[in-house]
Amino acid sequence: MLKVISASKLPIATGCYVNGGGIAARTFATGQALRDQHDCQVLIVGGGSGGCALAAKLSSKLGKKKVTVVEPAERHYYQPMFTLIGGGMKLLEQSYKPMAEVLPKNVNWIKSAAVEFDPKNNTVKTANGTKVKYDMLLVATGLQLNYDKIPGLVQALSIIDGKVCSNYSPKYVNRTYDCLRNIRGGNAIFTFPASPVKCPGAPQKIVYIAEHYFRKLNKRNKITVTYNTALPVIFGVKHYADALWKVVEKRDIKVNLKRNLIEVRAMEDIAVFQDLDKPDQIFEEKYDLLHVTPPMSTPTALAQCKELVNETGFVDVDKSTLQHLRYKNVFAIGDCSASPNSKTAASAAAQSPVVYHNMIAALNGKELKRTYDGYASCPLVTGYRSCILAEFDYDLKPLETFPFAQNKERYTMFFLKKALMPTLYWKVMLNGYWNGPALMRNALSVFKFGKK
């Protein structure tokens, strides 16, 4: 059911998401003095993909206890696996390891959240009261998930055996497979928000997985599958977008561009969308399954530090060197960076050697020579045995690794995504040894003539 209503009847979203619930008030430094004041050569804020990789590289180079990591989480999640968990192909327990296992043993780990950045005085304050003074700062905070920015969404996600799910959080990802199994017919709606998101291909991967699942269980003819995206395109790189349009047309998936989710009314099973071209035009859509990709932003404490971030709240760095435009002893890596690349783990891997070499050069007062070309990769899973491996640069031009056309659905790329990439992540990237596929791409380039 689709109902058009006036925008004036909608509630206004208020409030601000603060990341940091359940933070343990302790550190792995010893002694009261160290808890109150801590000095280090390099401070890394964030223990995600980029933070761990750089912690490994820098601590190996600089020596024991020269690097400090501020990170409150007990667990480190391999987030690219969440898509497969939502489709019932992996278990949540397979997606994480204890943070203590993935951080290098020779770093100081302050197990708390950063709550205040002061780049003028080279300090960061944590939630447990520790003030960390640094010579060099690497911001690697990632993005926070702002589920509460959509009125009614948190309530909808709290309903046991409800119809609303989301792959983006370990708290909710298991709900997705439950929703796929429980729906018998009606409307299955999937969303992409009007904000930057990590892994921008993920919101539509679950669309394809769900559609395939419905076919496997012989209930596809009873379910209408719709993808409502706030973006003006199905995918930012035309080379792959053209292929994806063929997929949705062949599989009868309806795509609405520039349509943004602004409210969920769980008691009525209604999702409310806004037409971004005509903001006064509001759509009420009845759902039997609703998969929501939440709005995202950099963590509140970082976004509030206007000296470090640009007007959108991202760390204001040079897109080539990833050094801050004003504070030369500050760098950023991964999703929190203002570099205009797609926010993926593959991007962080490609950035890691650039950031590492440039940080070492800056520490030694030398010229920064390494540059990042905007490389990003997105394995666009299109079902239970197929995947389109998108790879591209800042100019949204394909930057493909393999000697065959990667804008086609292939089982080999699905196997790479499901079976090989997790091992590459845990064993190689987080230990500081994976710098992206550039060397492999160069080696395979001799086989690319006339690729099909």
C-alpha positions as CSV (number, residue, x, y, z in Angstrom):
1,M,0.0,0.0,0.0
2,L,1.3,3.5,-0.9
3,K,-0.3,6.5,0.5
4,V,0.8,10.1,-0.2
5,I,0.4,12.6,2.7
6,S,1.4,16.2,3.5
7,A,4.8,16.9,5.0
8,S,3.2,19.2,7.6
9,K,1.7,16.2,9.4
10,L,5.0,14.6,10.3
11,P,6.7,14.8,13.7
12,I,10.1,16.5,13.8
13,A,13.1,14.3,14.8
14,T,14.9,15.7,17.8
15,G,17.8,14.6,20.0
16,C,21.4,13.6,19.4
17,Y,23.0,10.2,19.4
18,V,25.9,9.8,21.8
19,N,28.2,6.9,21.3
20,G,29.5,5.4,24.5
21,G,27.0,3.4,26.4
22,G,28.5,0.7,28.7
23,I,32.0,2.1,28.6
24,A,34.2,0.4,31.1
25,A,35.9,3.0,33.4
26,R,39.4,1.5,33.5
27,T,42.5,1.4,31.4
28,F,45.4,-1.0,30.7
29,A,47.9,1.6,32.0
30,T,48.8,1.1,35.6
31,G,48.9,3.6,38.5
32,Q,46.7,6.6,39.4
33,A,49.2,9.0,37.7
34,L,48.9,7.1,34.4
35,R,45.1,7.1,34.7
36,D,45.1,10.9,35.1
37,Q,47.8,11.8,32.6
38,H,49.3,9.7,29.8
39,D,52.0,10.8,27.3
40,C,52.8,8.9,24.1
41,Q,54.6,9.4,20.8
42,V,51.6,8.3,18.7
43,L,48.0,8.2,19.8
44,I,45.4,6.3,17.8
45,V,41.8,7.0,18.6
46,G,39.8,4.0,17.4
47,G,40.4,0.2,17.3
48,G,38.6,-0.6,14.0
49,S,40.1,-1.8,10.8
50,G,42.3,1.2,10.1
51,G,43.2,1.8,13.8
52,C,44.4,-1.8,14.3
53,A,46.3,-2.0,11.0
54,L,48.2,1.2,11.8
55,A,48.8,0.2,15.4
56,A,50.5,-2.9,14.2
57,K,52.6,-1.0,11.6
58,L,53.6,1.9,13.9
59,S,54.3,-0.1,17.0
60,S,56.5,-2.5,15.0
61,K,58.5,0.5,13.7
62,L,58.6,2.7,16.8
63,G,59.0,0.0,19.5
64,K,57.3,-1.1,22.6
65,K,54.8,1.2,24.3
66,K,55.4,4.1,21.9
67,V,51.9,3.8,20.5
68,T,48.7,4.2,22.6
69,V,45.2,3.2,21.4
70,V,42.0,4.6,22.8
71,E,39.2,2.2,22.2
72,P,36.2,1.3,24.6
73,A,35.0,-1.9,22.8
74,E,35.5,-5.4,24.2
75,R,35.0,-6.9,20.8
76,H,36.4,-6.1,17.3
77,Y,33.8,-7.0,14.6
78,Y,34.6,-7.8,11.0
79,Q,31.7,-5.8,9.8
80,P,31.7,-6.8,6.1
81,M,30.4,-10.2,7.4
82,F,27.2,-8.7,8.6
83,T,25.6,-8.9,5.1
84,L,26.2,-12.6,5.1
85,I,24.9,-13.0,8.7
86,G,21.7,-11.2,7.7
87,G,21.3,-13.7,4.8
88,G,21.8,-16.7,7.1
89,M,25.2,-17.6,5.5
90,K,27.3,-16.8,8.6
91,L,26.9,-16.7,12.3
92,L,27.4,-13.5,14.4
93,E,29.9,-15.5,16.6
94,Q,32.1,-15.8,13.5
95,S,32.3,-12.1,13.0
96,Y,34.2,-10.9,16.0
97,K,37.3,-11.5,18.2
98,P,38.2,-10.0,21.6
99,M,39.8,-6.6,21.1
100,A,42.7,-7.7,23.3
101,E,43.6,-10.3,20.7
102,V,43.6,-8.0,17.7
103,L,45.5,-5.1,19.2
104,P,49.3,-5.5,19.1
105,K,50.7,-6.6,22.4
106,N,53.3,-3.8,22.4
107,V,50.8,-0.9,22.5
108,N,49.2,0.8,25.4
109,W,45.4,0.2,25.3
110,I,43.3,2.7,27.1
111,K,39.9,1.0,27.3
112,S,37.7,4.0,27.2
113,A,36.1,6.4,24.7
114,A,37.5,9.7,23.5
115,V,35.2,12.5,24.7
116,E,37.2,15.6,24.0
117,F,39.8,16.5,21.3
118,D,42.2,19.4,21.8
119,P,44.5,19.6,18.8
120,K,45.9,23.0,19.9
121,N,47.4,21.4,23.0
122,N,48.0,17.9,21.5
123,T,45.7,16.2,23.9
124,V,42.6,13.9,24.0
125,K,40.5,13.3,27.0
126,T,38.8,10.0,27.6
127,A,35.5,9.1,29.4
128,N,37.4,7.6,32.4
129,G,39.2,10.9,33.0
130,T,42.5,10.2,31.4
131,K,44.1,13.0,29.5
132,V,46.4,11.7,26.8
133,K,49.2,14.0,25.4
134,Y,50.6,13.0,22.0
135,D,53.3,13.9,19.5
136,M,51.3,12.5,16.6
137,L,47.5,11.7,16.4
138,L,45.8,9.3,14.1
139,V,42.0,9.6,14.1
140,A,40.4,6.3,13.3
141,T,37.0,6.5,15.0
142,G,34.8,5.2,12.2
143,L,31.2,6.2,12.0
144,Q,28.4,6.0,14.6
145,L,25.0,4.5,13.8
146,N,22.2,7.1,14.4
147,Y,19.1,4.8,14.6
148,D,17.4,7.4,16.9
149,K,17.5,10.0,14.1
150,I,14.5,8.3,12.5
151,P,11.4,8.6,14.8
152,G,10.0,5.2,15.7
153,L,12.9,3.2,14.4
154,V,14.5,2.2,17.8
155,Q,11.0,1.2,19.1
156,A,10.4,-0.9,16.0
157,L,13.7,-2.7,16.3
158,S,12.9,-3.5,20.0
159,I,9.8,-5.5,19.1
160,I,10.4,-9.2,19.6
161,D,9.5,-11.1,16.4
162,G,9.0,-7.7,14.7
163,K,9.1,-6.9,11.0
164,V,11.9,-4.3,11.1
165,C,15.6,-5.3,10.9
166,S,19.0,-3.9,10.1
167,N,22.3,-5.5,9.1
168,Y,24.5,-2.6,10.3
169,S,24.6,-3.4,14.1
170,P,25.6,-6.6,15.9
171,K,22.6,-5.8,18.1
172,Y,20.2,-6.1,15.3
173,V,21.8,-8.2,12.5
174,N,20.3,-11.5,13.5
175,R,16.8,-10.0,13.2
176,T,17.3,-9.8,9.4
177,Y,17.4,-13.6,8.8
178,D,14.5,-13.9,11.2
179,C,12.5,-11.4,9.1
180,L,13.4,-13.3,5.9
181,R,12.1,-16.5,7.3
182,N,9.0,-15.0,8.9
183,I,7.6,-13.0,5.9
184,R,4.9,-14.9,4.1
185,G,3.8,-12.3,1.6
186,G,3.3,-8.6,1.1
187,N,5.9,-5.8,0.8
188,A,9.6,-6.2,1.6
189,I,11.2,-2.7,1.7
190,F,14.9,-1.9,1.9
191,T,16.4,1.6,2.6
192,F,19.5,3.8,2.0
193,P,19.6,7.0,4.1
194,A,20.4,10.6,3.2
195,S,23.8,10.5,4.9
196,P,27.2,9.1,4.3
197,V,27.3,5.4,5.2
198,K,30.0,2.8,5.7
199,C,30.0,0.2,2.9
200,P,27.5,2.0,0.7
201,G,26.9,-1.2,-1.3
202,A,25.6,-3.1,1.7
203,P,22.1,-1.6,1.7
204,Q,21.4,-3.2,-1.6
205,K,23.3,-6.4,-1.1
206,I,20.6,-7.5,1.3
207,V,18.0,-6.7,-1.3
208,Y,19.5,-9.2,-3.7
209,I,20.1,-11.8,-1.0
210,A,16.5,-11.5,0.3
211,E,15.0,-11.7,-3.2
212,H,17.1,-14.9,-3.9
213,Y,16.0,-16.3,-0.5
214,F,12.3,-15.7,-1.4
215,R,12.8,-17.6,-4.7
216,K,14.5,-20.5,-2.9
217,L,11.5,-20.9,-0.6
218,N,9.0,-20.5,-3.4
219,K,7.4,-17.4,-2.0
220,R,8.8,-14.8,-4.3
221,N,5.5,-14.4,-6.3
222,K,3.8,-13.4,-3.0
223,I,6.3,-10.6,-2.1
224,T,7.0,-7.2,-3.7
225,V,10.6,-6.3,-3.3
226,T,11.4,-2.5,-3.2
227,Y,14.7,-0.6,-2.7
228,N,14.2,3.0,-1.6
229,T,17.4,4.9,-1.8
230,A,18.1,8.5,-1.0
231,L,20.8,8.5,-3.6
232,P,20.1,9.8,-7.2
233,V,21.8,6.6,-8.6
234,I,21.7,2.9,-7.8
235,F,25.5,2.9,-7.5
236,G,28.0,5.7,-7.9
237,V,30.2,4.0,-10.5
238,K,28.4,3.8,-13.9
239,H,30.4,0.7,-14.9
240,Y,28.7,-1.3,-12.1
241,A,25.5,0.7,-12.0
242,D,24.6,-0.4,-15.5
243,A,25.1,-4.0,-14.5
244,L,23.0,-3.6,-11.3
245,W,20.1,-2.1,-13.3
246,K,20.1,-5.2,-15.3
247,V,20.0,-7.3,-12.2
248,V,17.0,-5.5,-10.7
249,E,15.1,-5.5,-14.0
250,K,15.6,-9.2,-14.5
251,R,14.6,-10.0,-10.9
252,D,11.6,-7.6,-10.8
253,I,13.0,-5.4,-8.0
254,K,11.5,-2.0,-7.8
255,V,14.0,0.9,-7.2
256,N,12.9,4.4,-6.1
257,L,15.7,7.0,-6.2
258,K,15.9,10.0,-4.0
259,R,13.4,8.5,-1.5
260,N,14.5,8.9,2.1
261,L,13.0,7.1,5.2
262,I,11.9,9.7,7.8
263,E,9.7,7.7,10.2
264,V,8.6,4.2,11.2
265,R,5.2,3.6,12.7
266,A,5.7,0.0,13.9
267,M,2.2,-0.4,15.4
268,E,0.7,0.2,12.0
269,D,3.6,-1.5,10.0
270,I,4.0,1.8,8.0
271,A,7.3,3.4,6.8
272,V,7.2,7.0,5.9
273,F,9.4,8.3,3.1
274,Q,10.2,11.8,1.7
275,D,10.8,12.6,-1.9
276,L,14.1,14.5,-1.8
277,D,13.3,16.3,-5.1
278,K,9.9,17.4,-3.7
279,P,10.3,17.6,0.1
280,D,6.6,18.3,0.6
281,Q,5.7,15.0,-1.0
282,I,5.5,12.3,1.6
283,F,4.8,8.6,1.1
284,E,3.4,6.1,3.5
285,E,4.3,2.6,2.6
286,K,2.9,-0.5,4.3
287,Y,5.6,-3.1,5.0
288,D,5.7,-6.8,5.9
289,L,9.5,-6.6,6.2
290,L,11.5,-3.4,6.5
291,H,15.3,-3.4,6.4
292,V,16.7,-0.1,7.5
293,T,20.2,1.4,6.9
294,P,20.5,4.0,9.6
295,P,21.8,7.6,9.1
296,M,25.5,7.8,10.1
297,S,27.9,10.4,11.2
298,T,31.3,10.7,12.9
299,P,31.2,10.2,16.7
300,T,29.7,13.2,18.5
301,A,32.8,14.1,20.4
302,L,34.8,14.3,17.2
303,A,32.1,16.1,15.3
304,Q,32.0,18.8,18.0
305,C,35.8,19.5,17.6
306,K,35.5,22.2,14.9
307,E,39.3,22.6,14.7
308,L,39.6,19.0,13.4
309,V,36.5,18.5,11.2
310,N,35.0,20.2,8.2
311,E,31.4,21.4,7.9
312,T,30.1,17.9,7.5
313,G,31.8,16.6,10.7
314,F,34.6,14.6,9.0
315,V,38.3,15.0,9.7
316,D,39.6,17.7,7.4
317,V,42.5,16.0,5.7
318,D,44.3,16.3,2.4
319,K,42.7,13.6,0.2
320,S,46.1,12.5,-1.1
321,T,48.4,12.5,1.9
322,L,45.6,12.0,4.6
323,Q,47.4,14.6,6.7
324,H,45.2,17.3,8.4
325,L,45.0,20.5,6.5
326,R,45.9,22.7,9.6
327,Y,47.4,20.4,12.2
328,K,50.4,18.7,10.6
329,N,50.8,16.2,13.4
330,V,47.2,14.8,12.8
331,F,46.2,12.2,10.3
332,A,43.0,10.3,9.7
333,I,42.2,6.9,8.3
334,G,39.0,5.1,7.3
335,D,35.4,6.2,7.5
336,C,35.9,9.3,9.7
337,S,38.2,10.9,7.1
338,A,36.9,13.7,4.8
339,S,38.7,12.1,1.9
340,P,35.9,11.7,-0.8
341,N,36.2,7.9,-1.2
342,S,33.7,5.2,-0.6
343,K,33.9,4.2,3.1
344,T,34.9,0.5,3.1
345,A,37.4,-1.8,4.8
346,A,39.2,-2.1,1.5
347,S,39.7,1.7,1.4
348,A,41.3,1.6,4.9
349,A,43.6,-1.1,3.7
350,A,44.7,1.0,0.7
351,Q,45.1,4.0,2.9
352,S,47.2,2.2,5.5
353,P,50.6,2.3,3.8
354,V,50.1,5.9,2.8
355,V,49.2,7.0,6.3
356,Y,52.0,4.9,7.8
357,H,54.8,6.2,5.7
358,N,53.5,9.8,5.9
359,M,53.3,9.6,9.7
360,I,56.8,8.3,10.0
361,A,58.0,11.0,7.6
362,A,56.2,13.7,9.6
363,L,57.7,12.4,12.9
364,N,61.1,12.7,11.3
365,G,60.4,16.2,9.8
366,K,60.6,14.9,6.3
367,E,58.5,15.5,3.2
368,L,55.4,13.4,2.7
369,K,55.8,11.4,-0.4
370,R,53.0,8.7,-0.3
371,T,49.6,9.5,-1.9
372,Y,46.3,7.7,-1.9
373,D,44.3,7.4,-5.1
374,G,40.9,6.9,-3.6
375,Y,40.9,3.2,-4.1
376,A,37.7,1.4,-2.8
377,S,36.3,-2.0,-3.3
378,C,32.7,-3.2,-2.8
379,P,31.9,-6.9,-3.2
380,L,28.2,-6.5,-4.3
381,V,26.7,-9.8,-3.3
382,T,23.8,-10.5,-5.5
383,G,22.6,-13.8,-4.1
384,Y,23.7,-17.0,-2.4
385,R,26.3,-17.9,-5.1
386,S,27.0,-14.6,-7.0
387,C,28.8,-11.4,-6.6
388,I,29.9,-8.4,-8.6
389,L,33.3,-7.1,-7.4
390,A,33.4,-3.4,-7.8
391,E,36.8,-1.6,-7.5
392,F,37.3,2.0,-8.4
393,D,39.2,5.2,-7.6
394,Y,38.5,8.9,-6.7
395,D,37.3,9.6,-10.2
396,L,34.8,6.7,-10.0
397,K,36.7,4.9,-12.7
398,P,37.1,1.1,-12.5
399,L,40.4,0.0,-10.9
400,E,40.0,-3.7,-11.2
401,T,42.4,-6.3,-9.9
402,F,41.5,-9.5,-11.9
403,P,42.0,-10.1,-15.6
404,F,38.3,-10.4,-16.4
405,A,35.3,-8.1,-16.4
406,Q,34.3,-7.6,-12.8
407,N,30.9,-6.0,-13.7
408,K,29.4,-9.5,-14.1
409,E,27.9,-11.8,-11.5
410,R,30.4,-14.5,-10.7
411,Y,30.6,-17.4,-8.2
412,T,34.4,-16.9,-7.9
413,M,33.9,-13.4,-6.5
414,F,31.3,-14.7,-4.1
415,F,33.7,-17.3,-2.9
416,L,36.4,-14.6,-2.5
417,K,33.9,-12.5,-0.4
418,K,32.6,-15.3,1.8
419,A,35.6,-17.6,2.3
420,L,38.9,-15.8,1.6
421,M,38.3,-12.1,2.7
422,P,37.7,-12.9,6.4
423,T,41.0,-14.8,6.7
424,L,42.8,-12.0,4.8
425,Y,41.3,-9.5,7.3
426,W,42.1,-11.3,10.5
427,K,45.4,-12.8,9.6
428,V,47.0,-10.2,7.3
429,M,45.3,-6.8,7.4
430,L,44.9,-6.4,11.2
431,N,48.6,-7.4,11.6
432,G,49.7,-4.6,9.3
433,Y,50.7,-6.7,6.3
434,W,47.8,-6.0,3.8
435,N,48.1,-2.8,1.9
436,G,45.3,-3.4,-0.6
437,P,45.6,-5.3,-4.0
438,A,47.8,-2.8,-5.9
439,L,50.7,-5.2,-6.2
440,M,48.4,-8.1,-7.2
441,R,46.7,-5.8,-9.8
442,N,50.1,-4.8,-11.3
443,A,51.2,-8.5,-11.4
444,L,47.9,-9.6,-13.2
445,S,47.8,-6.6,-15.5
446,V,49.6,-8.6,-18.2
447,F,46.6,-10.9,-18.5
448,K,44.0,-8.1,-18.9
449,F,44.2,-7.7,-22.7
450,G,40.7,-8.3,-24.1
451,K,39.3,-9.4,-20.8
452,K,35.6,-10.5,-20.8
